Amino acid sequence: MYFFPEMSSASAWIYATPLSILSSAIIIPSVIGLRERKREFHVYESTFSDILGIMMFYFLTEQTETDALSSGLLNYSGWVVVTILISFLASYVIVFIFQNIKSHTKLFLLIAVLLLLYSLGKLMHLSSLIMILVFGLVIANIKLFFRGWLAHWCDMQKAKEIYDGLHVITMETAFVVRTFFFVVFGLTIVLESILNLNVFLISILIIASIYLIRLALLGAFIGRDITPQLYIAPRGLITILLYYAIPAEFKYAGFNEGILLLIIIGTSVIMTWAMIRDKKK
């Protein structure tokens, strides 16, 4: 590695993972004006990017020996499958219980149950993020998951009320997360690093690689209609939080925090330009 000659391959993977994660907190509220098909694409893309990226990061940080990587990956994949099965079972139980609660003040109770589910997942060494994701998929696609004999156990009207309430809270929470992001981002800014030529070159190369890889993938799976999707790839809060969560044994002293600053600013500016350009069209 030309810029980081003494960085190990394990550290390189760990440093690359936060930089590869899209910021759903920035993307989801920004794509409201797009067509439904493109808007849904960005919502699911950024959500899965957050969840899978975080899972990948913590999987890599738990691997201490290279020869144990393949067995660790196989074992981790098995736990993911178990997590998904448990998540679906828990989601059905939660929907069934909450649709039978007569009280009108049950939304915060539902959030408390989800937090409990998240904590239990952590204690059982399951992927808690997948558990919450599966519940969201079930409640948002209630007619798809409650079909046949299961439809008799589900009150669609009450399930829709649960969905609407969670949707409102999600929108409000997204505002808080975005505000928190800018606070954390401001605390990490080191303006002197922008003047470092090496930092600037590394940042430009990483940004270029982000969009080149994105161009290849979107072209292969979507086709020619890839604007403004191609340019909507900002990095944000998850990138910063995971960067500061890198264990001490994987830290590399030669990595300048200014690289994060330039990548976050650069990808956000490109996304803003693309959204303005698309709106004019």
Legacy VTK file of the C-alpha trace (Angstrom):
# vtk DataFile Version 3.0
C-alpha trace
ASCII
DATASET POLYDATA
POINTS 281 float
0.000 0.000 0.000
1.641 3.189 -1.224
0.085 5.671 1.214
-0.044 3.322 4.225
2.961 1.000 3.798
2.918 -0.383 7.367
-0.838 -0.997 7.645
-1.810 -4.653 8.046
-4.496 -6.211 5.849
-6.764 -6.648 8.901
-6.501 -2.948 9.751
-7.066 -2.022 6.096
-10.341 -3.973 6.017
-11.480 -2.411 9.301
-10.652 1.131 8.162
-12.328 0.566 4.789
-15.610 -0.700 6.269
-16.800 2.607 7.861
-15.881 4.453 4.665
-18.071 2.081 2.634
-21.268 2.663 4.633
-23.916 5.001 3.240
-25.596 7.458 5.590
-29.308 6.595 5.802
-29.832 9.571 8.145
-28.823 11.893 5.268
-30.190 9.924 2.315
-33.727 9.030 3.474
-34.970 12.602 4.110
-33.107 13.874 1.027
-34.768 11.591 -1.543
-38.388 12.450 -0.694
-38.758 14.381 -3.962
-37.619 11.502 -6.194
-39.930 9.129 -8.047
-41.291 6.303 -5.905
-39.156 3.585 -7.491
-35.930 5.534 -7.029
-36.912 6.692 -3.560
-37.553 3.136 -2.392
-34.238 2.037 -3.894
-32.327 4.597 -1.815
-34.266 3.851 1.370
-33.552 0.121 1.210
-29.995 0.585 -0.070
-28.985 2.948 2.733
-30.773 0.895 5.410
-29.097 -2.354 4.403
-25.784 -0.511 4.040
-26.006 0.643 7.669
-26.975 -2.742 9.063
-24.672 -4.952 6.987
-21.802 -2.475 7.332
-22.055 -2.442 11.130
-22.275 -6.248 11.196
-19.222 -6.490 8.946
-17.264 -4.043 11.111
-17.843 -5.924 14.360
-17.230 -9.260 12.667
-13.821 -8.023 11.470
-12.857 -6.561 14.831
-13.559 -9.904 16.513
-11.217 -11.792 14.180
-7.755 -11.936 15.721
-6.215 -14.741 13.684
-6.180 -14.881 9.895
-6.448 -18.664 9.735
-9.696 -18.515 11.744
-11.388 -16.121 9.322
-13.141 -18.737 7.149
-14.473 -20.732 10.097
-15.481 -17.507 11.823
-17.403 -16.400 8.738
-19.215 -19.736 8.516
-20.139 -19.624 12.197
-21.260 -15.998 11.900
-23.451 -16.823 8.886
-25.115 -19.588 10.864
-25.946 -17.185 13.692
-27.391 -14.724 11.161
-29.793 -17.408 9.895
-30.809 -18.238 13.483
-31.308 -14.524 14.164
-33.625 -14.132 11.164
-35.763 -17.106 12.223
-36.058 -15.829 15.802
-36.804 -12.328 14.502
-39.747 -13.485 12.393
-41.172 -15.466 15.303
-40.799 -12.483 17.662
-42.329 -10.119 15.081
-45.450 -12.263 14.703
-45.831 -12.502 18.481
-45.395 -8.726 18.973
-47.951 -7.866 16.273
-50.461 -10.357 17.678
-50.084 -9.061 21.255
-50.165 -5.347 20.467
-53.187 -5.511 18.198
-55.137 -6.923 21.141
-54.119 -4.213 23.607
-57.175 -2.015 24.225
-55.298 1.044 25.509
-54.614 3.872 23.041
-51.219 4.652 24.627
-49.259 1.637 23.495
-46.726 3.074 21.040
-44.027 3.816 23.614
-44.669 0.411 25.140
-43.943 -1.057 21.701
-40.687 0.914 21.526
-39.757 -0.394 24.997
-40.423 -3.962 23.795
-38.229 -3.377 20.736
-35.453 -2.051 22.969
-35.850 -5.149 25.136
-35.660 -7.316 22.007
-32.504 -5.457 20.972
-30.925 -6.007 24.414
-31.830 -9.698 24.454
-30.238 -10.061 21.030
-27.035 -8.541 22.405
-27.050 -10.850 25.424
-27.596 -13.903 23.210
-24.857 -12.712 20.802
-27.366 -12.372 17.977
-27.466 -9.556 15.442
-29.854 -7.110 17.128
-29.972 -4.828 14.094
-31.318 -7.651 11.943
-33.984 -8.368 14.553
-35.219 -4.767 14.418
-34.992 -4.746 10.611
-37.099 -7.905 10.300
-39.772 -6.420 12.566
-39.838 -3.283 10.424
-40.210 -5.381 7.260
-43.061 -7.387 8.781
-45.019 -4.365 10.038
-44.495 -2.445 6.763
-45.566 -5.416 4.601
-48.273 -6.812 6.856
-50.400 -8.202 4.017
-47.421 -10.085 2.587
-46.439 -11.800 5.852
-49.971 -12.449 7.150
-51.446 -14.559 4.379
-53.587 -17.667 4.327
-54.476 -18.947 7.782
-52.275 -16.257 9.379
-54.597 -13.543 8.012
-57.272 -14.652 10.504
-54.907 -13.806 13.377
-54.177 -10.253 12.199
-56.354 -7.145 12.427
-55.149 -5.120 9.441
-56.615 -1.849 10.736
-54.848 -2.086 14.076
-51.631 -3.222 12.414
-51.798 -0.153 10.187
-52.196 2.051 13.274
-49.008 0.554 14.700
-47.228 1.190 11.395
-48.408 4.814 11.200
-47.278 5.510 14.757
-43.847 4.000 14.178
-43.538 5.962 10.938
-44.104 9.275 12.752
-41.608 8.407 15.490
-39.062 7.330 12.867
-39.342 10.688 11.112
-38.891 12.579 14.388
-35.961 10.383 15.403
-34.287 10.916 12.032
-34.283 14.664 12.733
-32.597 14.088 16.107
-30.022 11.756 14.533
-29.166 14.300 11.844
-28.737 17.007 14.480
-26.520 14.732 16.564
-24.481 13.934 13.458
-23.648 17.564 12.800
-22.613 18.033 16.446
-20.287 15.004 16.321
-19.044 16.021 12.883
-18.218 19.515 14.124
-16.241 18.096 17.035
-14.120 15.981 14.679
-13.249 18.714 12.190
-9.543 19.584 12.056
-9.242 22.373 9.498
-5.439 22.146 9.323
-5.715 18.668 7.807
-7.312 20.071 4.635
-4.002 21.777 3.812
-2.164 18.444 3.884
-1.521 17.408 0.264
-1.249 13.703 1.152
-4.635 13.791 2.923
-6.193 15.566 -0.042
-4.850 13.020 -2.574
-5.983 10.034 -0.492
-9.452 11.530 -0.084
-9.797 12.198 -3.823
-8.736 8.644 -4.668
-11.206 7.134 -2.174
-14.071 9.316 -3.440
-13.213 8.397 -7.039
-13.173 4.686 -6.167
-16.563 5.031 -4.420
-18.252 6.364 -7.556
-16.397 4.090 -9.994
-17.472 0.980 -8.072
-20.979 2.410 -7.746
-21.112 3.100 -11.486
-20.157 -0.498 -12.265
-22.690 -2.010 -9.848
-25.597 0.245 -10.809
-24.862 -0.248 -14.490
-24.862 -4.024 -14.059
-28.053 -4.277 -11.968
-30.153 -1.267 -13.000
-29.077 -0.300 -16.499
-28.736 3.162 -17.972
-31.176 5.039 -15.763
-28.744 5.526 -12.870
-29.023 9.259 -12.220
-29.207 10.683 -9.649
-28.700 7.309 -7.878
-25.057 7.246 -8.914
-24.237 10.425 -7.007
-26.331 9.790 -3.887
-23.728 8.056 -1.747
-22.921 10.321 1.227
-20.977 9.152 4.249
-22.083 10.358 7.677
-22.665 9.555 11.321
-22.096 5.773 11.147
-18.748 6.347 9.429
-17.585 8.643 12.239
-18.923 6.457 15.074
-17.351 3.266 13.707
-14.055 5.056 13.093
-13.857 5.962 16.782
-14.896 2.397 17.687
-11.840 0.822 16.023
-10.030 -1.231 18.703
-6.595 -0.021 19.820
-4.833 -3.091 18.400
-6.056 -2.216 14.897
-5.370 1.524 15.100
-2.957 2.937 12.526
-1.182 6.140 13.571
-0.576 7.226 9.976
-4.286 7.573 9.167
-5.263 11.256 9.337
-8.782 12.109 10.525
-8.880 14.803 7.857
-9.534 12.019 5.324
-12.915 11.415 6.974
-13.676 15.115 6.860
-12.933 15.493 3.149
-14.778 12.291 2.180
-17.923 13.254 4.129
-17.902 16.797 2.756
-17.071 15.654 -0.780
-19.768 12.970 -1.029
-22.365 15.292 0.554
-21.567 18.120 -1.885
-21.787 15.726 -4.849
-25.164 14.442 -3.617
-26.461 18.010 -3.184
-25.359 18.927 -6.708
-27.021 15.806 -8.136
-30.316 16.463 -6.324
-30.426 20.090 -7.516
-29.635 18.992 -11.070
-32.315 16.309 -11.004
-34.914 18.729 -9.637
-34.225 21.175 -12.470
-34.793 18.386 -14.999
LINES 1 282
281 0 1 2 3 4 5 6 7 8 9 10 11 12 13 14 15 16 17 18 19 20 21 22 23 24 25 26 27 28 29 30 31 32 33 34 35 36 37 38 39 40 41 42 43 44 45 46 47 48 49 50 51 52 53 54 55 56 57 58 59 60 61 62 63 64 65 66 67 68 69 70 71 72 73 74 75 76 77 78 79 80 81 82 83 84 85 86 87 88 89 90 91 92 93 94 95 96 97 98 99 100 101 102 103 104 105 106 107 108 109 110 111 112 113 114 115 116 117 118 119 120 121 122 123 124 125 126 127 128 129 130 131 132 133 134 135 136 137 138 139 140 141 142 143 144 145 146 147 148 149 150 151 152 153 154 155 156 157 158 159 160 161 162 163 164 165 166 167 168 169 170 171 172 173 174 175 176 177 178 179 180 181 182 183 184 185 186 187 188 189 190 191 192 193 194 195 196 197 198 199 200 201 202 203 204 205 206 207 208 209 210 211 212 213 214 215 216 217 218 219 220 221 222 223 224 225 226 227 228 229 230 231 232 233 234 235 236 237 238 239 240 241 242 243 244 245 246 247 248 249 250 251 252 253 254 255 256 257 258 259 260 261 262 263 264 265 266 267 268 269 270 271 272 273 274 275 276 277 278 279 280
